Amino acid sequence: MTAKPIKKRRTRLSRELRQDMILDHAAKLIRESGVSALNMERISKEAGVSKPLMYNYFSNVTELMKALLVRETEIRRDNNRRIAEATSSFEEMVRETSRAMLEYVRDAGVIYEHLILEPEVAAVLQELGVESHERHIEYLLQRLHDEYSIPNEIAEITIELGLGISTAAATMLEKRGGQDFRLIEDVLVTMLLSSLSGVSKRCENGGFIHRAKRTSSAS
């Protein structure tokens, strides 16, 4: 007597796991073809789910991209917070967070950078929590003040410009397909630490303060 084939039971994913799976496939499409390649039909095919089920999770592709941006933002923030709290100096924090950011880009691509270029999508960051971002900036400001004696006004500018340099390094790494990882990391860290040192020395000599006062009096 021939034994009947055993039917495999389909694993029913939880809502959270299925949503993450859909977002994973959307992220893959962005890495391969950019944001313009995203549409609900294509993502549903890639993820192996029906379109009606897709719309049960996300009302449209913009809402899907917002959810993806929120997820990627929280991953990066949590990682940076963990590293920052584990480092004993600002220099060590710069080195460790720079390496972690580049490793993330090497492994996942610049998904975050693609998404924030979409104004309607990036608006979700306001909803996500400016408060969380502000707490992170305040933490960095305090460490810059404590370790480099840089006033908050100058430190804010230094941090924002530093973030811009880091984004440029991430984009370069992606364009090179992950090659020259250590070289890009070394150059990025050197630039960030050199700029911090230069700004600190300028502050000690009163250069920025003098210039700010002169501009103020001229107006």
Summary of the structure (lengths in Angstrom):
residues: 219
radius of gyration: 22.5
end to end distance: 98.1
largest distance: 99.9
contacts: 586
relative contact order: 0.09
helix: 80%
strand: 0%
